[in-house]
């Protein structure tokens, strides 16, 4: 499963980036854990000064503007397809990465910032 964070304060480009990543992941059958990071302090912690930013497995892969569908497909190409079980050797169905592709979305917001944006 790919751990993906979209860095941005909730602008239209950030929302579009999240939607595109979800669409490509589902179309490719790739399980992803997709998080929205909206706190400016957290965003700047990644060294990103232009949003949206995209972090995959802890590495910044994009900053500024909506990434193209082809770029997202490249990012996800390295991920095992659903049922491939995190590598070339099949694993029991009980492993977390097996089974149908899953997209999980979470929001990171500071307790002092109030409610997170939709």
C-alpha positions in Angstrom: 0.0 0.0 0.0 1.3 3.4 -0.9 1.2 6.1 1.7 0.3 9.3 -0.1 -0.1 12.8 1.4 -1.5 15.8 -0.5 -0.2 19.0 1.0 -2.4 22.0 0.7 -4.8 24.3 2.5 -7.9 23.0 0.7 -7.9 25.1 -2.5 -9.5 23.8 -5.7 -6.2 22.5 -7.1 -5.6 20.5 -3.9 -9.1 19.0 -4.1 -8.6 18.2 -7.8 -5.2 16.5 -7.0 -6.8 14.3 -4.3 -9.6 13.3 -6.7 -7.2 12.5 -9.5 -5.1 10.3 -7.2 -8.2 8.5 -6.0 -9.4 7.9 -9.6 -6.1 6.6 -10.9 -5.5 4.4 -7.8 -8.9 2.8 -8.3 -8.5 2.4 -12.0 -5.1 0.8 -11.6 -6.3 -1.4 -8.7 -3.6 0.1 -6.4 -4.3 0.3 -2.7 -3.4 3.7 -1.2 -3.6 5.4 2.1 -4.4 9.0 1.0 -4.1 11.8 3.6 -4.8 15.5 3.3 -2.3 17.7 5.2 -3.7 21.2 5.6 -1.7 22.8 8.3 0.8 25.3 6.8 3.4 24.4 9.5 3.2 20.7 8.5 3.3 21.6 4.7 6.4 23.8 5.2 8.0 20.9 7.2 8.3 19.0 3.9 10.0 22.0 2.3 7.0 22.6 0.0 6.4 26.3 -0.7 3.9 25.9 -3.6 0.8 23.7 -3.2 -0.5 21.3 -3.9 2.4 19.1 -2.9 2.4 15.3 -3.1 4.4 13.1 -0.8 4.6 9.4 -1.5 6.1 7.1 1.2 7.8 10.0 2.9 9.3 11.5 -0.3 8.1 14.8 -1.9 7.4 13.9 -5.6 5.5 17.0 -6.7 4.9 20.7 -5.7 2.9 23.4 -7.3 -0.1 22.8 -9.6 -2.2 19.8 -10.4 -0.1 16.8 -11.5 -1.1 15.2 -14.8 -2.8 11.8 -14.8 0.2 10.3 -16.5 2.5 11.5 -13.8 0.2 10.0 -11.1 0.1 6.7 -13.1 4.0 6.7 -13.0 4.0 7.2 -9.2 1.6 4.3 -8.7 3.2 2.0 -11.2 5.8 1.0 -8.6 3.0 -0.1 -6.3 1.9 -3.8 -6.4 -1.5 -4.3 -7.8 -4.3 -5.6 -5.6 -3.6 -9.3 -4.9 0.1 -9.0 -5.8 0.7 -8.6 -2.1 3.6 -6.3 -1.7 6.1 -8.0 -3.9 6.7 -10.8 -6.4 5.9 -13.6 -4.0 2.2 -14.1 -3.3 1.3 -13.8 0.3 -1.7 -15.0 2.3 -4.9 -13.0 1.8 -4.7 -11.9 5.4 -1.8 -9.4 4.6 -2.9 -5.8 4.8 -2.0 -5.1 1.2 -3.9 -8.0 -0.3 -7.4 -8.0 -1.6 -9.4 -5.3 -3.5 -7.8 -1.9 -4.0 -8.6 0.4 -1.1 -8.4 4.2 -1.0 -8.4 5.6 2.5 -8.6 9.4 3.0 -7.7 11.1 6.2 -7.3 14.8 7.1 -4.5 16.3 9.2 -5.5 19.5 10.9 -4.2 21.1 14.0 -6.5 21.1 17.1 -6.2 24.9 17.2 -7.2 25.4 13.6 -10.9 24.5 14.2 -12.8 22.2 11.9 -11.0 20.8 8.9 -12.1 21.9 5.5 -14.2 19.5 3.4 
